[in-house]
């Protein structure tokens, strides 16, 4: 029989100290649960560049009391705009002004991944219930009625009440729970870069989020960090595969795919000296990602393509939902984890599926692109908001 008194004093273990892992740690600590975060890297640090934040992530962050801290460094664009990369014509424009905030109750913003990660890291550092450890790579786990024991790459064993796998797209913990092998390679590659504001020609700098939709390509750009930086992401179809998302990119390959596009697009791409790249991957949605006192969160549970800008949003929503369910059933974490998955799996599956659809939508060519443009032409702000309600509205 499990020793519930001893169990309640043990920490909940979290594998991975990215955005999802730290959000989960802080959400659980706010509910009074001790947490131990095991991060494989030498320091808690978020790589990458820009990230878009919809009303749903602000709603979740607001519940954690961290919205003012997050807003301090973000950029709030005035609109989301799609333009044709071939003709330069505006395809669609969605205002993000007070009408948008009134509709969804929260703003839309863009920020640097490192900035949102820093908000969660600072919150965790300020909590006596969160222990943060680096160079602790989790390789596997076992569980019994008294809890979970994880095995680190060093051979050391760490015990806790439960384990939350926040170890990303290539999650080792997922393989022991779901066992679905490697991620699905989408055939899309993203190149990303960040410029200082003074490196962007004045006529190309724009305060809004601009997406240039081309045949099997797109370029998106927007300001970061209160307007001091400028984020660029160029995506195109390719069968090249490199694991991870911080490899140095071949500029020649980029130019081949964007050849013949608008001067504004090409001039923006010319400003970049060094690109970083990642191959876009996801997985098929699954209905269950818990096993006893072990569960998954964020990309480990439901990795998705980036076309709806919802990776961090879904992970933060996960963190809030998980902490709520654990607080409801603090003495039965397997049941709490099952309730958490039950609440989350259909919403996250919908985002996974729709992200694929939006990828096809952005990269349409020929008659498909013409039909897309006709469908979007002349839509009012209210019609656009209606189409976003499933994602940004109150759940």
C-alpha positions in Angstrom: 0.0 0.0 0.0 1.3 3.4 -0.9 2.5 5.7 1.9 0.4 8.8 1.2 2.0 10.9 3.9 5.5 10.3 2.5 4.2 10.8 -1.1 2.7 14.2 -0.4 6.1 15.5 0.8 7.9 14.3 -2.3 8.2 16.7 -5.3 6.5 16.3 -8.6 9.3 15.8 -11.1 9.3 17.8 -14.4 11.6 16.7 -17.3 12.5 19.8 -19.3 12.8 23.4 -18.4 11.5 25.1 -21.5 8.4 27.3 -21.7 6.0 24.4 -20.9 8.1 22.9 -18.2 8.5 26.2 -16.3 4.9 27.1 -16.8 3.9 23.8 -15.3 6.3 24.1 -12.4 5.0 27.6 -11.5 1.4 26.6 -11.9 1.8 23.7 -9.6 3.8 25.7 -7.1 1.0 28.3 -6.9 -1.3 25.4 -5.9 1.1 24.5 -3.1 2.9 21.5 -4.7 6.7 21.1 -4.5 8.3 20.7 -7.9 11.7 19.7 -9.1 12.6 20.7 -12.7 15.3 18.6 -14.4 16.8 20.4 -17.4 19.4 18.7 -19.6 21.1 21.9 -20.8 23.9 23.6 -18.8 21.5 26.6 -18.1 17.8 27.5 -18.3 17.8 29.2 -21.7 15.3 29.5 -24.6 16.7 29.4 -28.1 14.8 30.7 -31.1 13.4 34.0 -32.1 10.0 35.5 -32.4 6.8 34.0 -31.0 3.2 35.2 -31.5 0.9 35.3 -28.5 -2.9 35.1 -29.0 -5.6 35.9 -26.4 -5.7 32.3 -25.2 -2.1 32.4 -23.9 -2.7 35.7 -22.2 -5.8 34.2 -20.6 -3.7 31.3 -19.2 -0.9 33.6 -18.1 -3.3 35.9 -16.5 -4.5 33.0 -14.3 -0.9 32.6 -13.2 -0.6 36.3 -12.3 2.2 36.9 -14.8 0.4 38.9 -17.5 1.9 42.3 -16.4 5.4 40.9 -16.5 4.9 39.4 -19.9 3.4 42.6 -21.4 6.5 44.6 -20.3 8.6 43.5 -23.2 6.1 42.5 -26.0 5.2 44.3 -29.1 1.5 44.8 -29.8 0.9 45.0 -33.6 -2.0 46.8 -35.0 -3.0 44.0 -37.4 -2.4 40.7 -38.9 -2.0 41.1 -42.7 -1.6 38.6 -45.5 -0.1 39.8 -48.8 0.6 38.0 -52.1 4.3 37.3 -52.5 3.8 37.4 -56.3 1.6 40.5 -56.8 2.0 42.4 -53.6 -1.8 42.7 -53.3 -3.3 42.6 -49.8 -5.2 39.4 -49.4 -6.5 39.9 -45.9 -6.1 42.3 -42.9 -7.4 41.5 -39.4 -7.4 44.5 -37.0 -6.0 43.9 -33.5 -7.3 47.1 -32.0 -9.8 47.6 -29.3 -12.5 45.7 -31.3 -10.3 42.6 -31.1 -9.6 43.1 -27.3 -13.3 43.7 -26.7 -14.2 40.5 -28.5 -11.7 38.2 -26.9 -11.0 39.9 -23.6 -7.2 39.8 -24.1 -4.7 41.4 -26.5 -2.6 39.9 -29.3 1.2 40.4 -29.1 4.5 39.2 -30.4 7.6 38.7 -28.3 11.0 37.0 -28.3 10.9 33.4 -27.1 13.6 34.2 -24.6 11.5 36.9 -23.1 8.5 34.8 -22.3 10.8 32.0 -21.0 12.4 34.6 -18.8 9.0 35.5 -17.3 8.4 31.9 -16.2 12.0 31.5 -15.1 11.9 34.5 -12.8 8.6 33.4 -11.4 10.0 29.9 -10.6 13.1 31.4 -9.1 10.9 33.4 -6.8 9.1 30.3 -5.5 10.3 28.3 -2.5 8.5 25.3 -3.9 10.3 25.1 -7.2 13.8 23.5 -7.4 15.6 24.1 -10.7 18.5 21.8 -11.8 20.6 21.9 -14.9 22.6 19.1 -16.7 20.0 16.6 -15.6 19.0 14.6 -18.7 16.2 12.2 -18.1 16.6 8.9 -20.0 13.8 6.8 -18.6 11.6 6.1 -15.6 9.9 3.4 -13.6 6.9 3.7 -11.3 5.3 1.9 -8.4 2.6 2.7 -5.9 4.9 5.0 -4.0 5.8 7.2 -7.0 8.2 7.5 -9.9 11.9 7.0 -10.2 13.6 8.6 -13.2 17.0 7.5 -14.4 19.4 10.3 -15.6 22.0 10.0 -18.3 24.6 9.9 -15.6 23.0 6.8 -14.1 21.8 8.7 -11.1 18.2 8.0 -10.0 15.8 10.7 -8.8 12.4 9.9 -7.1 9.2 11.9 -6.9 5.5 11.7 -6.5 4.9 11.9 -10.3 6.6 12.8 -13.5 5.6 15.3 -16.2 7.4 15.0 -19.5 8.0 18.4 -20.9 10.9 17.2 -23.0 9.6 18.4 -26.4 9.1 17.0 -29.8 11.6 14.2 -29.5 10.4 13.3 -26.0 12.0 10.1 -24.5 9.2 10.0 -21.9 6.6 9.9 -24.7 8.2 6.9 -26.2 7.6 4.9 -23.0 3.9 6.1 -22.8 2.7 6.4 -26.4 5.5 4.6 -28.3 4.9 6.2 -31.7 8.5 6.6 -32.8 9.9 9.6 -34.6 7.9 12.8 -35.3 6.2 13.2 -38.7 8.3 15.3 -41.0 6.1 17.8 -42.8 8.3 18.5 -45.8 8.5 22.2 -44.7 11.7 24.0 -43.6 11.7 27.2 -41.6 14.6 29.7 -41.8 14.6 32.3 -39.0 16.7 35.4 -38.2 16.5 38.5 -36.0 17.6 42.0 -37.1 18.2 45.1 -35.2 15.8 47.8 -36.1 18.4 50.0 -37.7 19.4 47.1 -40.0 15.9 47.1 -41.6 15.4 49.6 -44.4 12.9 52.3 -43.3 10.4 51.5 -46.1 10.4 47.8 -45.2 9.9 48.2 -41.4 6.3 47.7 -40.5 4.6 47.7 -37.1 2.2 44.9 -38.0 2.6 41.1 -38.5 3.0 40.8 -42.3 2.8 37.4 -44.0 3.8 37.2 -47.6 2.1 34.1 -49.0 3.7 32.5 -52.1 3.6 29.2 -54.0 4.9 26.6 -51.5 6.6 29.4 -49.5 5.8 32.2 -47.1 7.7 35.0 -45.3 6.5 36.5 -42.1 8.0 39.5 -40.3 7.2 41.7 -37.3 8.9 43.8 -34.5 10.1 42.3 -31.3 11.2 43.5 -27.8 9.3 46.9 -27.8 10.3 47.4 -31.4 14.1 47.2 -30.9 14.4 44.0 -33.0 12.8 42.7 -36.2 11.9 39.0 -36.6 11.9 37.2 -39.9 10.8 33.6 -40.6 10.9 32.2 -44.2 9.3 28.8 -44.8 9.4 26.7 -47.9 8.8 23.1 -49.0 11.9 20.8 -48.9 12.6 17.1 -48.1 15.8 18.0 -46.2 15.8 16.7 -42.7 17.9 17.9 -39.7 16.9 17.0 -36.2 16.5 20.0 -33.8 15.8 23.6 -34.6 19.0 25.6 -34.4 21.1 24.4 -37.4 22.9 26.9 -39.6 21.0 27.3 -42.8 22.0 27.4 -46.5 21.0 30.8 -47.9 21.4 29.4 -51.5 18.5 27.0 -50.9 16.4 29.8 -49.7 16.9 31.9 -52.8 16.0 29.0 -55.1 12.6 28.8 -53.5 11.8 32.5 -53.3 13.0 33.3 -56.8 10.7 35.6 -58.7 8.8 37.0 -55.7 8.1 40.6 -54.9 11.0 43.1 -54.5 9.9 43.8 -50.9 10.3 40.1 -50.0 13.6 39.7 -51.8 15.1 42.9 -50.3 14.1 41.7 -46.8 15.7 38.3 -47.3 18.9 40.1 -48.5 19.3 41.8 -45.1 20.1 38.5 -43.5 23.7 37.4 -43.1 23.2 34.2 -41.1 20.0 32.2 -41.0 19.1 29.4 -38.5 16.8 26.7 -39.6 14.6 23.9 -38.4 12.6 21.2 -40.1 8.9 21.5 -39.3 7.5 18.3 -37.7 4.4 17.2 -35.8 2.7 14.0 -34.8 -0.7 12.5 -35.2 -3.0 13.5 -32.3 -3.5 10.9 -29.6 -6.3 10.4 -27.1 -4.2 9.5 -24.1 -0.7 10.7 -23.1 -0.7 9.6 -19.4 0.3 6.3 -17.8 -0.2 6.1 -14.0 1.7 8.9 -12.3 3.4 10.0 -15.5 2.0 12.4 -18.0 3.1 14.7 -20.9 2.7 18.4 -21.6 3.2 20.7 -24.5 5.2 19.5 -27.5 5.8 16.1 -25.8 2.1 15.5 -25.7 0.8 17.2 -28.9 3.6 18.6 -31.2 2.2 20.9 -33.9 3.3 22.8 -36.9 3.8 26.5 -36.3 1.1 27.9 -38.7 -1.3 28.8 -35.9 1.5 30.1 -33.6 0.1 27.9 -30.8 3.0 25.8 -29.4 3.6 28.0 -26.4 -0.1 28.8 -26.1 -1.1 25.1 -25.9 1.7 24.3 -23.4 0.7 27.2 -21.1 -3.0 26.2 -21.3 -1.8 22.6 -20.4 0.1 23.9 -17.4 -2.9 25.7 -16.0 -5.3 22.8 -16.6 -2.9 20.3 -15.1 -2.4 22.3 -12.0 -6.1 22.7 -11.6 -6.7 19.0 -11.9 -3.9 18.1 -9.5 -5.4 20.5 -6.9 -8.8 18.9 -7.3 -7.4 15.4 -6.6 -4.1 15.9 -4.7 -4.0 12.4 -3.3 -4.7 10.6 -6.6 -2.3 12.0 -9.2 -3.0 9.2 -11.8 -6.7 10.2 -11.7 -5.8 13.9 -11.8 -3.6 13.3 -14.9 -6.4 11.3 -16.6 -8.8 14.2 -16.0 -6.2 16.7 -17.4 -5.8 14.7 -20.6 -9.5 14.3 -21.0 -9.9 18.0 -20.8 -7.1 18.8 -23.2 -6.9 16.2 -25.9 -9.6 17.3 -28.3 -8.6 21.0 -28.1 -5.0 20.3 -28.8 -5.8 17.8 -31.5 -7.9 20.4 -33.3 -5.0 22.8 -33.2 -2.6 20.1 -34.5 -5.0 19.4 -37.4 -5.8 23.0 -38.2 -2.1 24.0 -38.2 -1.6 21.6 -41.1 -4.6 23.0 -42.9 -3.3 26.6 -42.5 0.1 25.5 -43.8 -1.5 24.4 -47.0 -3.6 27.6 -47.0 -0.5 29.9 -46.8 1.4 27.9 -49.4 -1.3 27.5 -52.0 -0.4 28.0 -55.7 -2.3 28.4 -59.0 -6.1 28.2 -58.8 -6.0 27.1 -55.2 -4.3 30.4 -54.3 -6.8 32.4 -56.4 -9.7 30.6 -54.6 -8.1 31.4 -51.2 -7.8 35.0 -52.1 -11.4 35.3 -53.3 -12.6 33.6 -50.1 -10.7 36.1 -47.9 -11.3 39.2 -49.9 -13.6 41.7 -48.3 -14.1 40.0 -45.0 -15.0 42.3 -42.2 -13.2 42.4 -38.9 -16.2 40.8 -37.2 -16.2 37.9 -39.8 -12.5 37.4 -39.1 -13.0 37.3 -35.4 -15.9 34.8 -35.8 -13.5 32.5 -37.6 -11.0 32.8 -34.7 -13.4 32.2 -31.9 -12.8 28.5 -31.6 -9.2 29.2 -30.8 -9.1 32.6 -29.0 -12.5 32.6 -27.3 -13.3 31.5 -23.8 -13.2 27.7 -23.4 
